[in-house]
Amino acid sequence: MNGSGTGDSGGYIRTIEWDMMNKYKFFPLSMLSSFSVRCALYPFTVIKTRIQIQRHSEIYKGTFDAFSKIFKYEGLSGLYKGFWVSAFQLVSGIFYITTYETVRHFLQQQGVRDSRIRAMAGGGCASLVGQTIIVPFDVISQHMMVLGQLEKHGKTKVVVNPLGINYQGRKKPQIALDIIRTIYKMDGVRGFYRGYLASICSYVPNSALWWSFYHFYQEQLAHISPAGTSTLLLQCVAAPLGGATTALITNPLDTVRARLQVQRMGGFGHTFGVLWGEERLGIFTKGLSPRMIQSIVFSFTIILGYESVKRFSVSDEYKEEVRW
């Protein structure tokens, strides 16, 4: 793929670059697409977080067991705990994608031709910007996800409530405000960035690898596919492959991040040590099933939406060079 975004597909543009799009169309369509995907896939985030913070497999034996128990005892609302707080990720999403595309465009202008290198750098920088904005909302939403969950301690069961919040019979906005007040009272502003380093260590490599693998698989599929194969189809196949590969590699980092933010442990190294003592090699597979499902489905749907939005937003002068 050369610097202009035109691949070896008969002169058609395979990758629509930042300067080829009408931003007035792109931003609102991108937010709508992202919100729709998050609505559909949020339950997997709740399930993944609950499995990651439990000790061994005391409450949930796996993804489907967690889904059935949450739905049975908490209803549909249990699968969307903390959703509206998490929905603020749409704001960070705009900064994320703007940073990603801007860094790729900058590197292209500097003569970097390899799309995988540009994607890796863009993905890493985008995640750094996005996480700086979203970590406080992530901390709040994760507390809401696990609040009231039962957990075994020896022969007894206790309710997960790290902040000691009175949540019984109260509305979610009231609970969210209590969580915010309690975190601020206990730790100040730093409390909202608990696990920030863990988030950076988890999400920056995850984002960098995801975009790099996405472009890598896209190029490999283009080489082996028959001439005239839909570019969007190749992208929608490449994305889940990239998502699955990245999830396998970075799962231990994501588990450490979740534990650190919710259970208020020490630093990154201490949390990793505690997890290793509890799980040993199980740290590589803890919460992997829901994370893998989430990553594959999220990768497919987000790229289907993202690449479609880019096609709808492409400037008139490039429309004839872009195909679906």
N, C-alpha and C positions, 0 to 999 in steps of 0.2 A: 504494500500500500504506500503510495507516495505522499508527499506533504500536502497535496491539494485535497486529499480525501478520496481521490478516484482510485479504485482498485483495479484488478486485472479482469474486470467483468464487462468487457466490451465498451469501455469508455464511460460507463455509468458511475456515478458517485456512490460508493459503498458506505462511507462514513460522512455524515453531514456535519460540517465543522461549525464552530460558534459564529463565525462571521457570515455564514450563509443563511441565518435565520432571522425572522421578524420577531424581536423580543416581546413586542406587545401581544402577540399571539402565544408565544412559547410559555411565558411565565404563568398566566392563568390556567392554560390547558395542562401544564405540568403539575400545578397544585391540585387540580381536580383529579387527575390520574393518580397521583400519589395518595391522596386522601381515600380514594375508592379502594386502592390496594390495601392500605393500612386497615381499613374497616373490615375487609374480608379475612385478613391474616392475623389480626391482633390476638385471637385466642391462642394461637401457637406461641406467641410471646409470653402470655400468662403461664401456659403449661410448662414451657421451657424454664422460666424463672423459678417456678415452684419446685420442679424436679432438681434444679441446680442447688437450691439452698437447703433441701432436706438432707438429713444424714443417711447415708447408704440408700436403701429403698424402703424406708419405714412406712411411708404413707402411700406413695404412688409407685407402682411396679414398672410403669412405662407410659408412653404417650397416650395410648388409648385408654388405659386404666385411669390416668389423670383426667382425661377428657370426660369419661363417664362419671367419675366421682364428683368432679366439680359441677357438672351439669345436673347430676342427681340431687346434690345437697345444697347447691347455691343457685341453680337455675342458669339461664342464659346470661344474666347480669354478672355472674361469677366469672365468666369467660371474658368479660369486658371491663374488669376491675381496673381503674386507673386510665381508662381509654382517653377521656377528654383531656387529662393532663398530658398524656403521651401525644395527643394530637397536635400539641405545640411543635412537634418535630417537623411539621410542615414548614414552619418558619426557618428552622435550621436547614431544611431540605433545599430551600431556595438558595441559601448561602453555599450549601454543599455543591449543588450542581453548577452554580456560577463559578465557584472556585475551580472545580474540576475542568470545566470547559475553558476557562481563562488560562489555567496553567498549561493545558494541552496546546492551546493556541499560541501561547508565548514560546513554548519549546519548539513548536513547528516553525515559528519565525526565526528561532535561533539555529535552525538547521537540523534539528533532531528528527530523523525520518522514521525511525522504528516506532510504530504505533503502540507496541507493548510497553516500551520505556516511557513514552508520553502518558499512557494510561496509568501506569504504576505511580509515576510522580504526581499526576493529577489526582488520582484516587487517594493517595496518602495525604496530600495537602488539604483536599476537600474534607476528609474525615477529621483532620486536626481542627479546622475551622468549625465544622458541624458539631463536634463533640464539646467544644468550648461553650457553644450556645446551649446545647441540649442536655448536658449532664445534670443540671439542677432539676429539670423536668423528669429526667430518667430516674433520679433518686426518689422523687416524690411518687411517681407512678409505680415503682417497684415496691415501695412500702404499702401502697394501696392494693397491689396484686396479692400480697401474701398475708395481709392483715386478717386475722381470724382463722387462718389455716391451722389444723391440728398437727402436732409433731410429737413423736414418741421420745421420752427421756427415761430410759430403763423400762420399768413396767407401767409407768404413768404416761398420760398424754397431757401436753400443755398447748395452749393457744399461742400461735406466733403473734407477738405484739411487741416488737423491739423498743418502741417509744413509749409504751404504756398509755396508749390513747384510749379514751372512752368512745367506742364506735357503735355500741349496741343501739339499734333503733334510730340512728342518726343518718341524715342525708349525706350523699357523697361529697358535695361541695364543702359541707361543714367539716367532714373528716379530713379532706384535703387541706383546708385552712389550719386545722389543728396540727396536722403533720408539719406544715410549713412553720407554724409558730414554735412547735416543740423542737424541731431541728435547729431553728435559729437561736432559741433559748439555750440549747445544750452546747452548740458548736459555733454559733455565729454564721457568717457567710461561708466560712470554710466547710460547714456541714453540708451545704448544697453541692460542694465539689468533692465530697467523700468518694473515693474510688476514681477520681479524675485520671490519675496516673494509670490505674488499671484499665480504664476505658480507652485511654490513648494507646496503651500497650496492646489492647485487644482489637479496637476498631480501626486504628491507622494501618496496621499490617493487613487486617481483613479487607479493608477497602482497596488498598494498593494491590493486593494479590487478586482480589475479585476482578477489578477492571483489567488487570494484566492478563489473567486467564481468559476473561471474556474475549479480548481481542485475539489472543493466541488461538483459542478454539474456533473463533470465527474465521480466521485465516486458514486454519487446517481444513475446516469443513468446506470452505470455498474452493480449495485445491482438489478435493475429492468428489465434489458434487457435479452433476451434469450441468452443462452450459444452460443458462436461462433459469436456473433455480432461484426462487424468490430470495432476495437479500434479507427481508424481514424474517422469513422462515429460518434461515441460517442463524440469524441473531437470536431468535427465540429458542434455538437448540443450544447455541453456544453459552447462553446465560445460565441455564440450570447446570450445565457441566462445570462452568466456572464456580458457581455457587456451591456445588457439592464438594469440589476439590478444596475450596477455601475453608468450608466448614470443618472438614476433616483435619486440616492443618492447624486451625486456630481455636478449636474447641476448648482446650485447657485454659487458655487466656480468658475466654468468655465466662467460664465457670468461676474463675478467681474473681473476675470483675463483679459478677452477681453476688457472690458471698460477701465481698468487701463492702458493697454499697448497702446491702440489706441488714447483714448481721453485725455490722459495726465492729469488725475485727481490727487488728493493727494494720501494718503496712502491707504492700504487695507481697514481699518476701515471706512475712509471717503467715499471711492468708494462704499462700501456696503451700507452706510447710504444714499447716493444719489440714488442708485438703489432702495432701499427700499422705499424711498420717492416717486419715480416715479411709481414703479410697485406693491408695497406691495407684496401680495402672488404670484403675477405674476412672481416674480423672480425665482420661482421654475419651471416654465414652459417656460420661455423666451428662445427661441432658442432650446427648448427640442426636437421638432419634427425632425429637420435636424440632431441634435446631436444623437438622438436615432437611426435614420436610418443609419447614419454614423457609429455609434458604433456597431450596429448589423451586418451590411454588412462587416465592417472592421474586426470585431472579427472573423467572419466566414472565410473570405478570408485570413487573416493574419495567422490564425491557420492552415488552409488547406495548405498554403504554408510552414509555419514554421515546422509543424509536418512532412510534406512530405520531406522537405529538411533534417530534422534530420534522417529520414529513409534512404534517399539516402546517407547520410554521415556516417552512423553507421559503426564502425569497423567490419572487416570480422568475428572476433571471436563471435560477438553478432548477426550476420545476421539471424541465424537460430532461435533465440529466439524472434525476432521482427516480428510482423505481421501487416498487414494493416487493 
